[in-house]
Amino acid sequence: MTADALTQSFLLTAQAVAVCGLLLAFFSLRHRFGYAPLYVTLGGFQHLQTLLAKTLYIEVFPGIVVSPGSVVLFTATLFAVLLVYIREDTAQTRSLIVGIVAANLTLSLVVWMTTFHLGSDLLVQTGFASEHLLQWSLQAFVVGTVTLIVDAFLIVVLYEYFYRLFPRLLFARIFAAMFVVVVIDTLLFVTASFYGSTDFTGILASGVIGKASAALIYTFLLSSYLRWARSRAAGGHGFSGHADDIFHILTYKQRFELLEEEIKRDGLTGLFNRRFFDENLRREMGRADRLAHELNLALIDIDHFKSINDSYGHQVGDQFIQALADSMQAAFRAADIPCRYGGEEFAIIMPDCPVEGASRATERLQAEFSALCKARGLPGADGVTFTAGIANYPADADTAVDLIERADQRLYKGKRHGRNRVMLDTVRMSKLAMS
C-alpha cells in the first residue's frame, strides 16, 4: 500500500468519524431543538451520495475503487437509523425513515424539473451541471429510493434478529446487521445499474469491501457511544436548570405538550403518576430487552401511614408523602423514573442498574427522607420509615405485570418481617439504618 493510499484511507476514516460526530451531536440536542437538525442532515445524504458516486472515486487498494458518498454517507444513514431505534423507539424510527425518503423524493424531483432548462436556446452557462449535477435517471431514482426504504427497515429487523443470536454482544449484533444490509444493498444496486458491464464483479467487490469497512468503523463508534451513554446514566450525571434561549415563546403545540406533561404528573408530589408508570414500565422493559440490560423496579410504602393520619391529620400525612417524593431527587439517578403508585406507595423504575445498585439507592433514600422530615419539623419525624420491595428484569419476571407482582410480594413480605426493610428476594433483606 502506497503512502498516498494510506492517506486516502485515513481521510475516508476521518470523514466517517466527523459525520458520526455531527449525527451524535444533533441527536444529543433532540430534547432542546427536536429532531429537525438530524432529519435535515440525513435527508440530504442520499442525493449527495448519488452525486459523489458520479464524480469521485478513489482506488484505495489495487482493483478496489470506492466512492466517499457510498462508503461514508450511506453507512452513516444506517448508523443514524440504528441509533434512533436503540435509544428512542419504533415510532421515532419510522418518522426518521419517512423524513429521509421524503427528502430524497423532493431533491430528485427538483433535479428532474431543472433538467428541462438544459435544452433551451436561452441557456447561458451550465459549467459541469449538465454532466454531473443535473443528470437524472428514472431507473437509478426508482432503484435508489426502493433500496433506501428496504435498507432502513431491514437494519431494524436484522438488529432484532441478531440480538437473539448475540444477546450480550452489542458490537457483534450491530456489525452483523450493518454488514448484511450493505451486502444486500450493494448487490441490488450494482446488479440493477451495472449488470452486464465488463467490470461488474470489480464494482460489486469494491462496493462490498468499502461499505463493510465503513460499517466496521460506524459499529465501533455506535457501540462506544451506547456504552458511554449507559455508564453516564448509571453515574447519575445530568443537566440541571433551564438556560434562556430564543425559543422561550411557546407555540400552541408546545402549550399542548406542557398540558400533556401535566396530565402525566401527580398533583401532590409532582412525580409521574400511575398511568405514566404503567406505560413507561413496558417501554423501558422493551429498551432493556433490546440493549440486553438489567432493569429494577422498587415499590415503596411508608410504614404505619394510617397511624400518622390518625395521630396528626391528613395534611401532615400529605407532607410526609411530599417529603418522600422530594427526597427521591437526591437519592436516585437522573435516569431513574420515580412515580407515585397510589396513596402512600411509590414506584421507581431504575434502567441499566444492577440489583445491588437499586438496593443502595433505596437505602440512600431512607437517609434523605428521614433528614428532610426532621428539617421540615414534621411531627413524628424521628420514627418515620418505609419498606421497599425490589424486583429485577429479566431475572425475576418476563412481563410488566409479573415484575410488579414480584416487587409487591417482596414489599409485603418485608412488612411482615418488621417493616423498615428493603426486600431484594425471598431470602435476602436489608434492614434500613435509621438516621
C-alpha positions, 0 to 999 in steps of 0.5 A, spaced: 500 500 500 502 506 497 503 512 502 498 516 498 493 510 499 494 510 506 492 517 506 486 516 502 484 511 507 485 515 513 481 521 510 475 516 508 476 514 516 476 521 518 470 523 514 466 517 517 468 519 524 466 527 523 459 525 520 458 520 526 460 526 530 455 531 527 449 525 527 451 524 535 451 531 536 444 533 533 441 527 536 444 529 543 440 536 542 433 532 540 430 534 547 432 542 546 431 543 538 427 536 536 429 532 531 429 537 525 437 538 525 438 530 524 432 529 519 435 535 515 442 532 515 440 525 513 435 527 508 440 530 504 445 524 504 442 520 499 442 525 493 449 527 495 451 520 495 448 519 488 452 525 486 459 523 489 458 516 486 458 520 479 464 524 480 469 521 485 472 515 486 478 513 489 482 506 488 484 505 495 487 498 494 489 495 487 482 493 483 478 496 489 475 503 487 470 506 492 466 512 492 466 517 499 458 518 498 457 510 498 462 508 503 461 514 508 454 517 507 450 511 506 453 507 512 452 513 516 444 513 514 444 506 517 448 508 523 443 514 524 437 509 523 440 504 528 441 509 533 434 512 533 431 505 534 436 503 540 435 509 544 428 512 542 423 507 539 419 504 533 415 510 532 421 515 532 424 510 527 419 510 522 418 518 522 426 518 521 425 513 515 419 517 512 423 524 513 429 521 509 425 518 503 421 524 503 427 528 502 430 524 497 423 524 493 423 532 493 431 533 491 430 528 485 424 531 483 427 538 483 433 535 479 428 532 474 424 539 473 431 543 472 433 538 467 428 541 462 432 548 462 438 544 459 435 544 452 433 551 451 436 556 446 436 561 452 441 557 456 447 561 458 452 557 462 451 550 465 459 549 467 459 541 469 451 541 471 449 538 465 454 532 466 454 531 473 449 535 477 443 535 473 443 528 470 437 524 472 435 517 471 428 514 472 431 507 473 437 509 478 431 514 482 426 508 482 432 503 484 435 508 489 429 510 493 426 502 493 433 500 496 433 506 501 426 504 504 428 496 504 435 498 507 432 502 513 427 497 515 431 491 514 437 494 519 431 494 524 429 487 523 436 484 522 438 488 529 432 484 532 434 478 529 441 478 531 440 480 538 437 473 539 443 470 536 448 475 540 444 477 546 450 480 550 454 482 544 452 489 542 458 490 537 457 483 534 449 484 533 450 491 530 456 489 525 452 483 523 446 487 521 450 493 518 454 488 514 448 484 511 444 490 509 450 493 505 451 486 502 444 486 500 444 493 498 450 493 494 448 487 490 441 490 488 444 496 486 450 494 482 446 488 479 440 493 477 445 499 474 451 495 472 449 488 470 452 486 464 458 491 464 465 488 463 467 490 470 461 488 474 464 483 479 470 489 480 464 494 482 460 489 486 467 487 490 469 494 491 462 496 493 462 490 498 469 491 501 468 499 502 461 499 505 463 493 510 469 497 512 465 503 513 460 499 517 466 496 521 468 503 523 460 506 524 459 499 529 465 501 533 463 508 534 455 506 535 457 501 540 462 506 544 457 511 544 451 506 547 456 504 552 458 511 554 451 513 554 449 507 559 455 508 564 453 516 564 446 514 566 448 509 571 453 515 574 447 519 575 450 525 571 445 530 568 443 537 566 440 541 571 436 548 570 433 551 564 438 556 560 434 562 556 434 561 549 430 564 543 425 559 543 422 561 550 415 563 546 411 557 546 407 555 540 400 552 541 403 545 540 408 546 545 402 549 550 399 542 548 405 538 550 406 542 557 398 540 558 400 533 556 406 533 561 401 535 566 396 530 565 402 525 566 404 528 573 401 527 580 398 533 583 401 532 590 408 530 589 409 532 582 412 525 580 409 521 574 403 518 576 400 511 575 398 511 568 405 514 566 408 508 570 404 503 567 406 505 560 413 507 561 414 500 565 413 496 558 417 501 554 423 501 558 422 493 559 422 493 551 429 498 551 432 493 556 430 487 552 433 490 546 440 493 549 440 486 553 440 490 560 438 489 567 432 493 569 429 494 577 423 496 579 422 498 587 415 499 590 415 503 596 410 504 602 411 508 608 410 504 614 404 505 619 401 511 614 394 510 617 397 511 624 400 518 622 393 520 619 390 518 625 395 521 630 396 528 626 391 529 620 391 528 613 395 534 611 401 532 615 400 525 612 400 529 605 407 532 607 410 526 609 408 523 602 411 530 599 417 529 603 418 522 600 417 524 593 422 530 594 427 526 597 427 521 591 431 527 587 437 526 591 437 519 592 436 516 585 439 517 578 437 522 573 435 516 569 431 513 574 423 514 573 420 515 580 412 515 580 407 515 585 403 508 585 397 510 589 396 513 596 402 512 600 406 507 595 411 509 590 414 506 584 421 507 581 423 504 575 431 504 575 434 502 567 441 499 566 442 498 574 444 492 577 440 489 583 445 491 588 445 498 585 437 499 586 438 496 593 443 502 595 439 507 592 433 505 596 437 505 602 440 512 600 433 514 600 431 512 607 437 517 609 434 523 605 427 522 607 428 521 614 433 528 614 428 532 610 422 530 615 426 532 621 428 539 617 421 540 615 419 539 623 414 534 621 411 531 627 413 524 628 419 525 624 424 521 628 420 514 627 418 515 620 420 509 615 418 505 609 419 498 606 421 497 599 420 491 595 425 490 589 424 486 583 429 485 577 428 484 569 429 479 566 431 475 572 425 475 576 419 476 571 418 476 563 412 481 563 410 488 566 405 485 570 409 479 573 415 484 575 410 488 579 407 482 582 414 480 584 416 487 587 409 487 591 410 480 594 417 482 596 414 489 599 409 485 603 413 480 605 418 485 608 412 488 612 411 482 615 418 481 617 418 488 621 417 493 616 423 498 615 426 493 610 428 493 603 426 486 600 431 484 594 428 476 594 425 471 598 431 470 602 435 476 602 433 483 606 436 489 608 434 492 614 434 500 613 439 504 618 435 509 621 438 516 621 
